[in-house]
Amino acid sequence: MRRMIEDKTWKSYQVGQLNYRQRCLWIGLISTADDQGRGHAHPGILRGAIFPYDDLTNDELQADIDALASLGLIIVYQGDNAQPLYQIANWWRYQRPTWAWPSDLPAPEGWTDREKYRRGNEVIQSQWEHDGGLESLRDGPTVTPERGHDDLSVSQAPSGRYRDRGRDRESGSDEDEDVNAFALYQQAGGVLNPLMAEQLGDLVDEYEAHRQGLPPPANGADLSGDEWVQAAIRQAAASSDGRGISVNFIKAILDRWRREGFQAPMKGKKNKGRRDPDDPKDRQKYKAWVGGL
């Protein structure tokens, strides 16, 4: 089966967060995955399949695998006999083959395969008319991110647990400087599945373009699109009263800032009725009442 790699891959904010070797690994995973978009995630196997001429250690390649998983590009999980496997998260969004053979590897929990193949003169189909892919991408996020976990697998847990990009961050550590919108979203209690990660990346791209069009004196013109999204995440977390945040909430904040300016104060119901008691508008409206005071 031929693999589709769209030109917008190179402009993707998620892919842009990867270094050169990790981008090569990403393309290698796509090109070597089976017809259902999965394969073995052991670094030794991937080194032989994708980097046969490179001198890489298992630890180096494992760090690259973790980077792809933390950005929601792949799901890392356990197969039979605790073997580490990967599933390309948006496989059926970009791959539209005429035929697709069943996988020899088990699917991650909540995943639907799409199969169409010949057995003799018979055409076998399974879920071919459906979208396929991860259930949480179709029915809404159901996966809770797990941070600070170094284990390679995610056995006995929903598929697609995404490890924090800066694993085991501690207050004041050097890794705090590496925080980005994806990591901050998770830290604020957001659920980072592949769909949410892609939507966050789209927001970063959108507001990077927006801020570049602002004149230099404008508030926020000197900040990156990622910093705009991070600021909106902090605003959403502060306004959520512990109820959690969503990408839609963050987008609404950013849309308001686009109209009113970066970090413009909210003009919502909470501010109504809070004018100075001696406000001239109140005096005019209630002239009879204040006349005798």
C-alpha positions in Angstrom: 0.0 0.0 0.0 1.3 3.4 -0.9 1.6 6.0 1.9 0.2 9.5 1.6 2.4 12.3 3.1 0.7 15.7 2.5 2.8 18.8 1.8 1.3 20.5 4.8 3.1 18.0 7.0 6.2 20.2 6.9 4.2 23.2 8.0 2.5 21.4 10.9 3.2 22.9 14.2 3.4 19.5 15.8 6.0 18.3 13.3 7.8 21.6 13.8 8.4 20.8 17.4 10.5 17.8 16.4 14.2 17.9 15.6 15.6 16.7 12.3 16.1 13.1 13.4 12.6 12.9 14.9 11.0 14.2 11.7 12.9 11.5 9.8 11.5 8.9 12.3 8.0 10.3 11.8 8.2 9.8 8.1 9.8 6.4 8.6 7.0 5.2 10.9 4.4 6.2 8.2 6.3 4.5 5.4 7.0 1.2 7.4 3.6 0.9 9.2 1.3 -1.9 8.1 -2.0 -1.2 6.3 -3.7 -0.3 9.6 -1.0 2.2 10.5 0.8 0.3 13.3 4.1 -1.4 13.9 6.7 -2.4 16.5 7.8 0.4 18.8 10.9 -1.2 20.2 13.9 1.1 19.4 16.1 -1.8 18.3 13.5 -2.9 15.6 12.9 0.7 14.4 16.7 1.4 14.2 17.1 -1.5 11.8 14.0 -0.6 9.8 14.5 3.2 9.5 18.1 4.0 10.5 20.1 1.0 9.2 23.2 3.2 8.4 23.1 5.4 11.5 24.9 4.8 14.8 22.1 5.3 17.3 21.6 3.9 20.7 18.3 2.5 22.0 18.1 5.3 24.5 18.4 8.0 21.8 15.8 6.4 19.6 13.5 5.8 22.6 13.6 9.6 23.4 12.6 10.3 19.8 9.7 7.9 20.1 8.6 9.6 23.3 8.7 13.0 21.6 6.3 11.8 18.9 4.0 10.3 21.4 4.0 13.4 23.6 2.8 15.5 20.7 0.0 13.1 19.9 1.4 11.9 16.6 1.5 8.3 17.7 0.0 6.1 20.4 2.4 3.8 22.2 0.9 0.8 23.9 1.5 -2.9 24.8 0.8 -5.8 22.6 1.1 -9.5 23.2 3.9 -10.6 25.6 4.3 -6.9 26.6 5.9 -6.0 23.3 5.8 -2.2 22.6 3.7 -1.2 19.6 2.8 2.1 18.0 -0.3 3.3 16.2 -0.2 6.4 14.0 -3.0 8.4 15.5 -4.5 10.1 12.4 -3.9 7.2 10.1 -7.3 7.0 8.5 -7.6 10.7 8.2 -4.8 10.9 5.7 -4.5 7.4 4.2 -7.3 6.4 1.8 -6.2 3.2 0.1 -8.2 1.1 -2.2 -7.3 -2.1 -0.3 -6.1 -2.6 3.3 -5.0 -5.9 4.8 -5.7 -6.9 8.4 -2.9 -6.2 10.8 -0.9 -9.0 12.4 -0.6 -6.7 15.5 -3.4 -6.0 18.0 -5.1 -2.6 17.8 -4.9 -0.2 20.8 -8.0 0.0 22.9 -10.8 2.0 21.3 -9.4 1.7 17.8 -11.4 0.6 14.8 -9.6 -1.0 11.8 -10.8 -0.7 8.2 -10.2 -3.8 6.1 -10.7 -4.7 2.5 -8.8 -7.5 0.9 -9.2 -10.5 -1.5 -9.3 -14.1 -0.4 -9.4 -16.0 -3.6 -12.2 -14.6 -5.6 -13.9 -13.2 -2.6 -13.6 -9.6 -1.4 -13.6 -9.4 2.4 -14.6 -6.1 4.0 -14.8 -5.0 7.6 -15.8 -1.5 8.8 -14.8 -0.3 5.3 -17.7 2.2 5.1 -16.8 3.7 8.5 -14.2 6.3 9.4 -12.1 4.0 11.5 -9.4 5.1 13.9 -9.5 6.0 17.6 -13.0 6.1 19.2 -12.2 9.2 21.3 -11.6 11.1 18.1 -15.1 10.4 16.9 -17.0 10.6 20.2 -15.0 13.1 22.1 -12.0 12.9 24.4 -12.0 10.0 26.9 -8.3 9.7 27.6 -6.7 11.2 30.6 -3.0 12.1 30.1 -0.5 10.5 32.3 2.6 12.5 33.3 5.8 11.6 35.0 5.8 8.0 33.7 8.9 6.5 32.1 7.4 3.1 31.3 7.5 2.3 27.6 4.0 0.8 27.6 0.5 1.8 28.6 -0.9 -1.5 29.5 -4.2 -1.7 31.4 -5.0 1.8 30.4 -7.0 3.5 27.6 -5.0 3.8 24.4 -3.1 6.9 23.7 -1.9 8.1 27.1 0.3 11.0 26.3 3.4 11.6 28.4 4.3 15.2 29.2 6.9 16.4 26.8 9.1 17.6 29.7 8.7 14.4 31.8 8.8 14.8 35.6 9.1 18.6 35.6 9.9 20.0 38.9 9.5 23.6 40.0 12.6 25.6 39.2 14.2 22.9 37.0 15.9 23.7 33.7 13.2 21.8 31.9 10.6 24.4 32.8 12.1 26.5 30.0 11.0 23.9 27.4 7.3 24.3 28.2 5.1 24.8 25.2 1.3 25.0 24.5 0.9 21.2 24.4 2.6 20.6 27.8 0.9 23.6 29.4 -2.5 22.3 28.2 -1.9 19.0 30.0 -0.6 20.7 33.1 -3.8 22.7 33.2 -5.8 19.5 33.2 -6.6 19.4 29.5 -7.0 16.1 27.7 -4.4 15.9 24.9 -5.5 13.3 22.4 -4.5 13.5 18.8 -7.5 15.6 17.8 -6.9 18.1 20.6 -3.2 18.2 19.8 -3.9 19.0 16.1 -6.4 21.7 17.1 -3.9 23.3 19.5 -1.3 23.2 16.7 -3.8 24.9 14.3 -4.3 27.7 16.9 -0.6 28.2 17.3 -0.2 28.5 13.5 -3.2 30.8 13.2 -2.1 33.2 15.9 1.5 33.2 14.7 0.2 34.5 11.4 -2.0 37.0 13.3 0.7 38.4 15.5 3.0 38.8 12.5 0.4 41.1 10.9 0.3 43.4 14.0 2.3 46.6 14.0 5.2 46.4 16.5 3.7 48.8 19.1 0.6 46.5 19.4 0.4 44.4 22.5 1.4 40.8 21.7 3.1 41.6 18.5 6.5 40.6 19.9 5.2 37.2 21.2 5.0 34.0 19.2 1.8 32.2 18.3 2.7 29.5 20.9 3.0 32.2 23.6 -0.4 33.6 22.6 -1.9 30.1 23.1 -0.1 29.6 26.4 -1.5 32.9 27.7 -5.0 31.8 26.6 -4.5 28.5 28.4 -3.6 30.3 31.6 -6.6 32.6 31.2 -8.9 29.5 30.7 -7.4 27.7 33.7 -7.9 30.8 35.9 -11.5 31.2 34.8 -12.5 27.5 35.0 -12.9 27.3 38.8 -11.3 23.9 38.7 -13.8 22.5 36.1 -11.0 21.8 33.6 -10.4 23.5 30.2 -11.1 22.7 26.6 -9.6 23.8 23.3 -13.0 25.5 22.4 -12.7 27.6 25.5 -9.1 28.6 24.6 -10.1 29.4 21.1 -12.9 31.7 22.3 -10.4 33.6 24.4 -8.0 34.0 21.5 -10.9 35.1 19.2 -11.8 37.8 21.7 -8.1 38.9 21.9 -8.0 39.1 18.1 -10.9 41.5 18.2 -10.1 43.5 21.3 -6.3 43.1 21.7 -4.0 40.7 23.4 -5.1 39.9 26.9 -7.8 42.5 26.7 -9.9 42.5 30.0 -13.1 40.5 29.8 -16.3 42.5 29.6 -18.6 39.8 30.8 -21.5 39.6 33.2 -19.1 39.6 36.2 -18.3 43.3 35.5 -22.0 44.4 35.3 -23.2 46.6 38.1 -19.7 47.2 39.4 -19.3 50.8 38.3 -18.5 53.5 40.9 -21.6 54.2 42.9 -21.1 57.9 42.0 -21.0 57.2 38.3 -22.6 60.0 36.2 -24.6 57.5 34.2 -26.2 56.3 37.4 -26.9 59.8 38.6 -28.7 60.6 35.3 -30.6 57.3 35.3 -31.7 57.7 38.9 -31.8 61.5 39.1 -34.9 61.5 41.3 -33.4 59.1 43.7 -30.0 60.8 44.1 -31.5 64.4 44.1 -32.1 64.4 47.8 -28.7 63.0 48.8 
